[in-house]
Amino acid sequence: MENRAADTVVLVHGLWMTPLSWEHWVTHYEKRGMKVITPGYPGIEPGEAGVEALRRDPSPLADLGVREVFDHLAEVIEGLDAKPIIMGHSFGGAFVQLLLDAGYGAAGVSIDGAAVKGVWALPFSEIKATFPVLHNPANKNRAVPITEKDFHYAFTNNLSDEDSKAVYDRYAVPVSGRILFQGGFANFTPNATTTYNFANDDRAPLLFISGGNDHILPPVVQRENYDRNVKNSQAISAYKLFPGRSHYTCGEDGWEAVADLALDWSLAPEAGDLDLH
């Protein structure tokens, strides 16, 4: 794989979502001249058909783990001619970190990213948002649906009930309990699948983006992650807070500003501060 200037963006979705959640970003980035790839997790099809299929039969998500998703994403990226920019939302942000740590990607952006092993921040709103899955150990081997009410709290708390329902109806699917358990209990698990080397000086530049009103993964999670990277690694790390934005920051009004900053920084991370304060 060549190290020429990146012309491709790989967008990695998070839990309770599919590649369809990136639909507006795909069009936006293609208009900016980028090639865009939105790989789903194993068993997740793209487009509206993928959402409908998982609602009918969520079994592809049962027992799906971090390792299986990582290997699938790595295989997709290995098939490219040059290292891409990798962006991920929510647990997709954790996959971005793991992929960069393994040598994939020209640059990476974690948007409202889930914690990798070694990040201890656990605010109450995150506990509340994930409790419907993590409270029952049996959910570890299940595909667990999310209710409209829980989705509104965790993802779209900036939206009205009506607008939140529209987002839920278009995008929401069950979650792999196994992935959520692996991420949630990583700090208590030897050789956890989300183990990440904070002292990797050779990884590609990495930007953390936070939404200031995010319930499920508040800024304190990304900030600790960023601080640990800066403290331990010489690799480029950056952090940007978008005040007032929810976990649905990639889709609620104003998402274009998030998308543009993510791409502008990724194309020239060595240039320094792009209004990152």
N, C-alpha and C positions, 0 to 999 in steps of 0.2 A: 504494500500500500504506500503510495507516494505521499510526500510531505508538502505538496504544493498548496497554494492558498485555497482555503476551503470555499467551495461553491455549493455545498449541500448541507441542509439542516435536517437532522434526525430528531423528531419530536416524540417523546415517550410519555404516554398517558399515565395517570395514577390509578388508584383503586376506586372502585365503584364507577369507573369510566371505561370508554373504549377509544380507538383512534378518532371516532367522529367528533370528540370533544375539541379537536384541533382544527375543525373545518375552516374557521375564519382565519386562523394563523396561516394555514396552507395557502389560501388565496392571497393573503397580505404579503407573504414572503415570496411567492412566485411573481407577484407584480414588481418586487424589488430585484428580480433576476436570479433568485436562488432556486435550486432544486430542493424539493421537500419530500421526506419520507416519514410516514407515520406507522411504524410497525406495531401491531397489536401483540399482546402477550400470547403465548401458545394457545391455540384454540379460539382466539378472539378474531373474528372477521372484521374488516373495515366497513364503514358506512352504516346506514340505517339498518340494513339487514343484519349486521353483527349485533346491534342492540336488541333487535327483536328476537334473534336466535337465542341469546343468553337469557332473555326473560322467559322464553318458552322452556329452555333446557339449559340450566346453569352448570350442568355436570362438568364441562371442560374446566371450570374454575375450582372445583373441589380437588383438594390435594395439590394444587398448583403452588409451587414454592419459589422463593427468591432465586435459587440456583437455576431452575428451569427457565425463568424469565431472562435472567442474566445471560445464560448460554445462547438463548434465541436471539437476543439483541446483539450480542457479540458476533454471531454468525451473519446477521444482516449487515452489520458495519464492515466486517471482514470482506464482504462481497463488493464493496465500493472501491473505486479506483484511487481515491485519496481520503485522508482523514477528514471526517465531517465535523461540523459544529453539532453538539448533542445538547438538547434542551429537554428538561423533564419537569412535570408538575406533580406535586404531592409525592407519593412514593416513587413516581418517575424521577423526581429530583435525587432520591437516594440511588436509583439506578445510574443516573448520570455520574455521581461520585464514584461508584464502584467501577464503572466503565473507564473513567479517566484514570483511576488508580491502577487499572490493569493495562494502561497504555493506549486505550482507544480514544479517538477524538482530538481535534485541533484546539478546541475550547469547549467549555461546558457551562450550562446555566441551570441552576436548581431553583425552581420557582415554587415558593411555599413548600419547600422540600421536607420530606420525612427525615427523621434522624437516622444516621448510621450508628453502629456500635461505638460507644465512647461519648456520645452526647446524652447527657443526663436530664436536661430540662424536660419537665413533665407538668405543664400548667393544668389547672383544673378543667378548663374548657376542652382540652385535648382528651382528658380522661372521660368527660361527659360525652364527647362526640364518638369515642370508640367503645364505650362501655356496652352498647347493645350487642357487640360481637364478642369482646374480650371477657365479658362476665361469665360466659359459659364455655368451659374447656372443650366440650363436644363440638363447638363451632370450628375448632382447629382443622377438622377434616371435612368441612362443609363449604358450600357456596351460600353466603348469607345475604339476603336482600336487605335493602334499606328503606325505611318508611319515608313518606313525603315530609312528615314532621321532623324526623331525624336529619334528613337531607337539608332541609331549610336551616336547621341549626348549624350543621357542620360545614355546609358549602355556601349557601346563598343567603346568609343572614342579613345582607344589605338590601335584599329584594323584598317586595311585597309577597304575600302568600300566593297571589295569582301568578306573578312573574316567576316565582320559585317553582311553582307547579309546572310551568311551561318548560323550564330547564330540566326538571326531574323527568318529565314525560319524554323528552328528546334524548337525554344522555344517560340516565342512571341505570345501572345494572347491579346484580349481586356482587359481593366481594369474595375473594379467596380468603377464607379464614386463616389458612396456613400462612400466607404472606403477612397478614396483619399480626398474627401471633409471633412469627419469626422476627419482625421488626420491633414489636412492642416489648419483647422479653430478651432482646439481644444482649443487653448488658449483664444478664444473669445466665447466659448460655456460652459455654466454651466453644470456640471455633464457630461462632455465629455466622450465618450466611451474609450478614451485613457488616462484617468486619472490614475496616477501612484503615489504611496507613496514613495517618495525619502527617507523618514525617517524610512523605514521598516528595523529594525535591524535583523529580523528573516528570510529574504529572502535568497535563496541559492546564492552562489558565482556567479558573473556576469562579463564577459569579453566583452569589446567593441573592435572591430576590424575595422579599417578604411583603405580605399584605398586612397593614396595621390593624385591621379588624378581622383577621383570620381566627376562627374558633378552633378548628381541628388541629392546625399547626401554626400557632402564634409566632410572632417574630422572635421571641426568646429562644425558640428551637434553632432557627437558622443563624441567629446571632452567636449562640454558643458554638455551633458548627464552624462558622466563619472564624471565630476567635481561636479555636483549636488549630485550624489550618494555618493561620497567620503565625501563631506561636511556635509551631513545630516544623513548618516547611518553608523553603525558599521559593517555591513555586508561586506564581501570581494568584492571589485571592482578592476578591472584591465583594462588597455588600451594598445592597440598595434596598431601602425601605420605602414602600408606597403607602403613605398614611391613609387610613380609612378604607382600604380595600379588603374584601373578604377572601375566602379560599377560592372563590370563583373568579379570581382576578383575571384569569385568561379569557373570560367571556362577558363579564359585566361591563357596563359603560366605561369607556376609557381604556379598554384592553389594548388599543393600538399603541398607547404610550409605553406600556409594559413590553409589548412585542418589539417595538422599535429600539428601545434601550437595550434589550437583550441581544438583538442582532448587531447593533452598532458596536457594543462593547466586544462581542465575540469576534467581530472582524478586525478589531484593533485593540486587543487587551493591553498591549504594551504601551499604548498611547497615554495611559493613566486615567485620571478621574474624568468620567463623563457625567458630571452632576450626580455623584453617588452618595451624597449626604442628605 
